[in-house]
Amino acid sequence: MDDYQFTCPECRRELPLDGPLCEATIEHGCPVCGAEVSRRHFPSP
């Protein structure tokens, strides 16, 4: 499964996320602070 390095645009936390967690984060926001994120916040692995 692919891993993505996610950096929250609000709290700046960096988290490695796999495909399902990437999709959940796009749908529900940053898992740390809840900030809205989009697919552009996930560079390719």
PDB file of N, H, CA, C and O in Angstrom:
ATOM      1  N   MET A   1       0.841  -1.182   0.000  1.00  0.00           N
ATOM      2  CA  MET A   1       0.000   0.000   0.000  1.00  0.00           C
ATOM      3  C   MET A   1       0.888   1.248   0.000  1.00  0.00           C
ATOM      4  O   MET A   1       1.922   1.285   0.667  1.00  0.00           O
ATOM      5  N   ASP A   2       0.481   2.247  -0.739  1.00  0.00           N
ATOM      6  H   ASP A   2      -0.359   2.218  -1.281  1.00  0.00           H
ATOM      7  CA  ASP A   2       1.265   3.477  -0.835  1.00  0.00           C
ATOM      8  C   ASP A   2       1.188   4.271   0.461  1.00  0.00           C
ATOM      9  O   ASP A   2       0.153   4.307   1.128  1.00  0.00           O
ATOM     10  N   ASP A   3       2.302   4.904   0.801  1.00  0.00           N
ATOM     11  H   ASP A   3       3.142   4.874   0.259  1.00  0.00           H
ATOM     12  CA  ASP A   3       2.330   5.812   1.944  1.00  0.00           C
ATOM     13  C   ASP A   3       2.492   7.230   1.421  1.00  0.00           C
ATOM     14  O   ASP A   3       3.178   7.468   0.428  1.00  0.00           O
ATOM     15  N   TYR A   4       1.855   8.156   2.100  1.00  0.00           N
ATOM     16  H   TYR A   4       1.298   7.962   2.907  1.00  0.00           H
ATOM     17  CA  TYR A   4       1.928   9.569   1.748  1.00  0.00           C
ATOM     18  C   TYR A   4       2.453  10.326   2.954  1.00  0.00           C
ATOM     19  O   TYR A   4       2.119   9.996   4.092  1.00  0.00           O
ATOM     20  N   GLN A   5       3.263  11.327   2.715  1.00  0.00           N
ATOM     21  H   GLN A   5       3.535  11.595   1.791  1.00  0.00           H
ATOM     22  CA  GLN A   5       3.732  12.196   3.785  1.00  0.00           C
ATOM     23  C   GLN A   5       2.811  13.402   3.799  1.00  0.00           C
ATOM     24  O   GLN A   5       2.851  14.231   2.891  1.00  0.00           O
ATOM     25  N   PHE A   6       1.995  13.499   4.811  1.00  0.00           N
ATOM     26  H   PHE A   6       1.962  12.824   5.549  1.00  0.00           H
ATOM     27  CA  PHE A   6       1.021  14.571   4.930  1.00  0.00           C
ATOM     28  C   PHE A   6       1.544  15.629   5.889  1.00  0.00           C
ATOM     29  O   PHE A   6       1.983  15.305   6.992  1.00  0.00           O
ATOM     30  N   THR A   7       1.501  16.889   5.477  1.00  0.00           N
ATOM     31  H   THR A   7       1.144  17.153   4.581  1.00  0.00           H
ATOM     32  CA  THR A   7       1.806  18.013   6.364  1.00  0.00           C
ATOM     33  C   THR A   7       0.567  18.881   6.419  1.00  0.00           C
ATOM     34  O   THR A   7       0.129  19.412   5.398  1.00  0.00           O
ATOM     35  N   CYS A   8      -0.001  19.027   7.606  1.00  0.00           N
ATOM     36  H   CYS A   8       0.354  18.595   8.435  1.00  0.00           H
ATOM     37  CA  CYS A   8      -1.220  19.810   7.773  1.00  0.00           C
ATOM     38  C   CYS A   8      -0.949  21.282   7.458  1.00  0.00           C
ATOM     39  O   CYS A   8       0.040  21.847   7.926  1.00  0.00           O
ATOM     40  N   PRO A   9      -1.821  21.898   6.671  1.00  0.00           N
ATOM     41  CA  PRO A   9      -1.626  23.313   6.339  1.00  0.00           C
ATOM     42  C   PRO A   9      -1.856  24.242   7.532  1.00  0.00           C
ATOM     43  O   PRO A   9      -1.415  25.391   7.506  1.00  0.00           O
ATOM     44  N   GLU A  10      -2.527  23.772   8.560  1.00  0.00           N
ATOM     45  H   GLU A  10      -2.885  22.839   8.582  1.00  0.00           H
ATOM     46  CA  GLU A  10      -2.816  24.605   9.735  1.00  0.00           C
ATOM     47  C   GLU A  10      -1.833  24.353  10.877  1.00  0.00           C
ATOM     48  O   GLU A  10      -1.121  25.267  11.292  1.00  0.00           O
ATOM     49  N   CYS A  11      -1.787  23.114  11.390  1.00  0.00           N
ATOM     50  H   CYS A  11      -2.365  22.371  11.053  1.00  0.00           H
ATOM     51  CA  CYS A  11      -0.961  22.831  12.574  1.00  0.00           C
ATOM     52  C   CYS A  11       0.473  22.422  12.223  1.00  0.00           C
ATOM     53  O   CYS A  11       1.327  22.322  13.104  1.00  0.00           O
ATOM     54  N   ARG A  12       0.737  22.184  10.915  1.00  0.00           N
ATOM     55  H   ARG A  12       0.044  22.266  10.199  1.00  0.00           H
ATOM     56  CA  ARG A  12       2.068  21.854  10.393  1.00  0.00           C
ATOM     57  C   ARG A  12       2.603  20.506  10.877  1.00  0.00           C
ATOM     58  O   ARG A  12       3.788  20.224  10.700  1.00  0.00           O
ATOM     59  N   ARG A  13       1.761  19.669  11.481  1.00  0.00           N
ATOM     60  H   ARG A  13       0.799  19.899  11.626  1.00  0.00           H
ATOM     61  CA  ARG A  13       2.190  18.326  11.884  1.00  0.00           C
ATOM     62  C   ARG A  13       2.430  17.485  10.638  1.00  0.00           C
ATOM     63  O   ARG A  13       1.678  17.574   9.667  1.00  0.00           O
ATOM     64  N   GLU A  14       3.474  16.674  10.668  1.00  0.00           N
ATOM     65  H   GLU A  14       4.085  16.602  11.457  1.00  0.00           H
ATOM     66  CA  GLU A  14       3.781  15.774   9.560  1.00  0.00           C
ATOM     67  C   GLU A  14       3.425  14.358   9.982  1.00  0.00           C
ATOM     68  O   GLU A  14       3.844  13.885  11.038  1.00  0.00           O
ATOM     69  N   LEU A  15       2.640  13.683   9.133  1.00  0.00           N
ATOM     70  H   LEU A  15       2.299  14.067   8.275  1.00  0.00           H
ATOM     71  CA  LEU A  15       2.193  12.338   9.431  1.00  0.00           C
ATOM     72  C   LEU A  15       2.319  11.457   8.200  1.00  0.00           C
ATOM     73  O   LEU A  15       1.957  11.885   7.104  1.00  0.00           O
ATOM     74  N   PRO A  16       2.828  10.226   8.352  1.00  0.00           N
ATOM     75  CA  PRO A  16       2.780   9.286   7.233  1.00  0.00           C
ATOM     76  C   PRO A  16       1.398   8.637   7.209  1.00  0.00           C
ATOM     77  O   PRO A  16       0.932   8.145   8.237  1.00  0.00           O
ATOM     78  N   LEU A  17       0.745   8.628   6.064  1.00  0.00           N
ATOM     79  H   LEU A  17       1.123   9.027   5.229  1.00  0.00           H
ATOM     80  CA  LEU A  17      -0.585   8.036   5.938  1.00  0.00           C
ATOM     81  C   LEU A  17      -0.605   7.077   4.761  1.00  0.00           C
ATOM     82  O   LEU A  17       0.005   7.340   3.725  1.00  0.00           O
ATOM     83  N   ASP A  18      -1.318   5.947   4.927  1.00  0.00           N
ATOM     84  H   ASP A  18      -1.813   5.733   5.769  1.00  0.00           H
ATOM     85  CA  ASP A  18      -1.494   5.042   3.795  1.00  0.00           C
ATOM     86  C   ASP A  18      -2.720   5.460   2.992  1.00  0.00           C
ATOM     87  O   ASP A  18      -3.379   6.435   3.355  1.00  0.00           O
ATOM     88  N   GLY A  19      -3.034   4.772   1.942  1.00  0.00           N
ATOM     89  H   GLY A  19      -2.498   3.980   1.647  1.00  0.00           H
ATOM     90  CA  GLY A  19      -4.126   5.138   1.050  1.00  0.00           C
ATOM     91  C   GLY A  19      -5.460   5.366   1.739  1.00  0.00           C
ATOM     92  O   GLY A  19      -6.059   6.425   1.549  1.00  0.00           O
ATOM     93  N   PRO A  20      -5.965   4.398   2.548  1.00  0.00           N
ATOM     94  CA  PRO A  20      -7.251   4.601   3.220  1.00  0.00           C
ATOM     95  C   PRO A  20      -7.239   5.777   4.199  1.00  0.00           C
ATOM     96  O   PRO A  20      -8.224   6.509   4.292  1.00  0.00           O
ATOM     97  N   LEU A  21      -6.145   5.964   4.924  1.00  0.00           N
ATOM     98  H   LEU A  21      -5.345   5.369   4.849  1.00  0.00           H
ATOM     99  CA  LEU A  21      -6.066   7.104   5.849  1.00  0.00           C
ATOM    100  C   LEU A  21      -5.976   8.420   5.088  1.00  0.00           C
ATOM    101  O   LEU A  21      -6.476   9.442   5.557  1.00  0.00           O
ATOM    102  N   CYS A  22      -5.348   8.402   3.929  1.00  0.00           N
ATOM    103  H   CYS A  22      -4.942   7.572   3.549  1.00  0.00           H
ATOM    104  CA  CYS A  22      -5.297   9.593   3.072  1.00  0.00           C
ATOM    105  C   CYS A  22      -6.716   9.994   2.679  1.00  0.00           C
ATOM    106  O   CYS A  22      -7.089  11.162   2.794  1.00  0.00           O
ATOM    107  N   GLU A  23      -7.503   9.032   2.218  1.00  0.00           N
ATOM    108  H   GLU A  23      -7.201   8.083   2.124  1.00  0.00           H
ATOM    109  CA  GLU A  23      -8.882   9.315   1.811  1.00  0.00           C
ATOM    110  C   GLU A  23      -9.718   9.807   2.995  1.00  0.00           C
ATOM    111  O   GLU A  23     -10.509  10.738   2.844  1.00  0.00           O
ATOM    112  N   ALA A  24      -9.552   9.196   4.165  1.00  0.00           N
ATOM    113  H   ALA A  24      -8.909   8.439   4.288  1.00  0.00           H
ATOM    114  CA  ALA A  24     -10.296   9.608   5.355  1.00  0.00           C
ATOM    115  C   ALA A  24      -9.917  11.024   5.778  1.00  0.00           C
ATOM    116  O   ALA A  24     -10.773  11.796   6.211  1.00  0.00           O
ATOM    117  N   THR A  25      -8.637  11.365   5.652  1.00  0.00           N
ATOM    118  H   THR A  25      -7.942  10.738   5.301  1.00  0.00           H
ATOM    119  CA  THR A  25      -8.184  12.707   6.023  1.00  0.00           C
ATOM    120  C   THR A  25      -8.759  13.753   5.073  1.00  0.00           C
ATOM    121  O   THR A  25      -9.147  14.837   5.508  1.00  0.00           O
ATOM    122  N   ILE A  26      -8.818  13.437   3.780  1.00  0.00           N
ATOM    123  H   ILE A  26      -8.502  12.556   3.426  1.00  0.00           H
ATOM    124  CA  ILE A  26      -9.408  14.365   2.818  1.00  0.00           C
ATOM    125  C   ILE A  26     -10.891  14.562   3.139  1.00  0.00           C
ATOM    126  O   ILE A  26     -11.410  15.674   3.039  1.00  0.00           O
ATOM    127  N   GLU A  27     -11.564  13.490   3.522  1.00  0.00           N
ATOM    128  H   GLU A  27     -11.143  12.586   3.604  1.00  0.00           H
ATOM    129  CA  GLU A  27     -12.996  13.567   3.807  1.00  0.00           C
ATOM    130  C   GLU A  27     -13.305  14.256   5.142  1.00  0.00           C
ATOM    131  O   GLU A  27     -14.265  15.020   5.240  1.00  0.00           O
ATOM    132  N   HIS A  28     -12.480  13.982   6.179  1.00  0.00           N
ATOM    133  H   HIS A  28     -11.700  13.362   6.099  1.00  0.00           H
ATOM    134  CA  HIS A  28     -12.811  14.445   7.532  1.00  0.00           C
ATOM    135  C   HIS A  28     -11.886  15.520   8.089  1.00  0.00           C
ATOM    136  O   HIS A  28     -12.185  16.108   9.128  1.00  0.00           O
ATOM    137  N   GLY A  29     -10.773  15.785   7.422  1.00  0.00           N
ATOM    138  H   GLY A  29     -10.530  15.307   6.578  1.00  0.00           H
ATOM    139  CA  GLY A  29      -9.837  16.804   7.900  1.00  0.00           C
ATOM    140  C   GLY A  29      -8.636  16.208   8.620  1.00  0.00           C
ATOM    141  O   GLY A  29      -8.541  14.994   8.806  1.00  0.00           O
ATOM    142  N   CYS A  30      -7.735  17.071   9.012  1.00  0.00           N
ATOM    143  H   CYS A  30      -7.812  18.057   8.861  1.00  0.00           H
ATOM    144  CA  CYS A  30      -6.506  16.672   9.702  1.00  0.00           C
ATOM    145  C   CYS A  30      -6.844  15.847  10.938  1.00  0.00           C
ATOM    146  O   CYS A  30      -7.694  16.249  11.732  1.00  0.00           O
ATOM    147  N   PRO A  31      -6.183  14.684  11.115  1.00  0.00           N
ATOM    148  CA  PRO A  31      -6.455  13.870  12.292  1.00  0.00           C
ATOM    149  C   PRO A  31      -5.963  14.496  13.599  1.00  0.00           C
ATOM    150  O   PRO A  31      -6.348  14.045  14.678  1.00  0.00           O
ATOM    151  N   VAL A  32      -5.124  15.522  13.519  1.00  0.00           N
ATOM    152  H   VAL A  32      -4.812  15.888  12.642  1.00  0.00           H
ATOM    153  CA  VAL A  32      -4.619  16.184  14.725  1.00  0.00           C
ATOM    154  C   VAL A  32      -5.497  17.373  15.110  1.00  0.00           C
ATOM    155  O   VAL A  32      -5.952  17.469  16.250  1.00  0.00           O
ATOM    156  N   CYS A  33      -5.738  18.289  14.147  1.00  0.00           N
ATOM    157  H   CYS A  33      -5.369  18.211  13.221  1.00  0.00           H
ATOM    158  CA  CYS A  33      -6.447  19.523  14.498  1.00  0.00           C
ATOM    159  C   CYS A  33      -7.803  19.680  13.814  1.00  0.00           C
ATOM    160  O   CYS A  33      -8.568  20.581  14.160  1.00  0.00           O
ATOM    161  N   GLY A  34      -8.110  18.809  12.844  1.00  0.00           N
ATOM    162  H   GLY A  34      -7.488  18.078  12.563  1.00  0.00           H
ATOM    163  CA  GLY A  34      -9.398  18.877  12.167  1.00  0.00           C
ATOM    164  C   GLY A  34      -9.470  19.854  11.016  1.00  0.00           C
ATOM    165  O   GLY A  34     -10.544  20.046  10.447  1.00  0.00           O
ATOM    166  N   ALA A  35      -8.346  20.488  10.649  1.00  0.00           N
ATOM    167  H   ALA A  35      -7.473  20.332  11.112  1.00  0.00           H
ATOM    168  CA  ALA A  35      -8.341  21.453   9.551  1.00  0.00           C
ATOM    169  C   ALA A  35      -8.742  20.779   8.242  1.00  0.00           C
ATOM    170  O   ALA A  35      -8.419  19.615   8.008  1.00  0.00           O
ATOM    171  N   GLU A  36      -9.446  21.518   7.399  1.00  0.00           N
ATOM    172  H   GLU A  36      -9.708  22.464   7.589  1.00  0.00           H
ATOM    173  CA  GLU A  36      -9.834  21.019   6.088  1.00  0.00           C
ATOM    174  C   GLU A  36      -8.597  20.867   5.209  1.00  0.00           C
ATOM    175  O   GLU A  36      -7.749  21.758   5.157  1.00  0.00           O
ATOM    176  N   VAL A  37      -8.502  19.736   4.522  1.00  0.00           N
ATOM    177  H   VAL A  37      -9.191  19.013   4.564  1.00  0.00           H
ATOM    178  CA  VAL A  37      -7.381  19.485   3.617  1.00  0.00           C
ATOM    179  C   VAL A  37      -7.932  18.987   2.278  1.00  0.00           C
ATOM    180  O   VAL A  37      -9.089  18.579   2.179  1.00  0.00           O
ATOM    181  N   SER A  38      -7.088  19.028   1.267  1.00  0.00           N
ATOM    182  H   SER A  38      -6.148  19.358   1.348  1.00  0.00           H
ATOM    183  CA  SER A  38      -7.475  18.537  -0.051  1.00  0.00           C
ATOM    184  C   SER A  38      -6.380  17.617  -0.581  1.00  0.00           C
ATOM    185  O   SER A  38      -5.322  17.468   0.030  1.00  0.00           O
ATOM    186  N   ARG A  39      -6.653  17.015  -1.708  1.00  0.00           N
ATOM    187  H   ARG A  39      -7.513  17.136  -2.204  1.00  0.00           H
ATOM    188  CA  ARG A  39      -5.708  16.068  -2.309  1.00  0.00           C
ATOM    189  C   ARG A  39      -4.357  16.725  -2.590  1.00  0.00           C
ATOM    190  O   ARG A  39      -3.336  16.036  -2.594  1.00  0.00           O
ATOM    191  N   ARG A  40      -4.325  18.010  -2.820  1.00  0.00           N
ATOM    192  H   ARG A  40      -5.154  18.569  -2.817  1.00  0.00           H
ATOM    193  CA  ARG A  40      -3.040  18.672  -3.128  1.00  0.00           C
ATOM    194  C   ARG A  40      -2.073  18.679  -1.935  1.00  0.00           C
ATOM    195  O   ARG A  40      -0.882  18.935  -2.110  1.00  0.00           O
ATOM    196  N   HIS A  41      -2.572  18.401  -0.730  1.00  0.00           N
ATOM    197  H   HIS A  41      -3.540  18.193  -0.587  1.00  0.00           H
ATOM    198  CA  HIS A  41      -1.728  18.340   0.458  1.00  0.00           C
ATOM    199  C   HIS A  41      -1.017  16.997   0.586  1.00  0.00           C
ATOM    200  O   HIS A  41      -0.286  16.776   1.552  1.00  0.00           O
ATOM    201  N   PHE A  42      -1.224  16.094  -0.380  1.00  0.00           N
ATOM    202  H   PHE A  42      -1.817  16.273  -1.165  1.00  0.00           H
ATOM    203  CA  PHE A  42      -0.615  14.764  -0.353  1.00  0.00           C
ATOM    204  C   PHE A  42       0.271  14.561  -1.566  1.00  0.00           C
ATOM    205  O   PHE A  42      -0.203  14.108  -2.607  1.00  0.00           O
ATOM    206  N   PRO A  43       1.561  14.890  -1.450  1.00  0.00           N
ATOM    207  CA  PRO A  43       2.463  14.625  -2.578  1.00  0.00           C
ATOM    208  C   PRO A  43       2.583  13.122  -2.806  1.00  0.00           C
ATOM    209  O   PRO A  43       2.406  12.339  -1.873  1.00  0.00           O
ATOM    210  N   SER A  44       2.876  12.721  -4.009  1.00  0.00           N
ATOM    211  H   SER A  44       3.020  13.357  -4.767  1.00  0.00           H
ATOM    212  CA  SER A  44       3.045  11.303  -4.308  1.00  0.00           C
ATOM    213  C   SER A  44       4.187  10.727  -3.494  1.00  0.00           C
ATOM    214  O   SER A  44       5.141  11.429  -3.159  1.00  0.00           O
ATOM    215  N   PRO A  45       4.083   9.421  -3.173  1.00  0.00           N
ATOM    216  CA  PRO A  45       5.150   8.779  -2.383  1.00  0.00           C
ATOM    217  C   PRO A  45       6.461   8.722  -3.136  1.00  0.00           C
ATOM    218  O   PRO A  45       7.453   8.215  -2.612  1.00  0.00           O
TER     219      PRO A  45
END
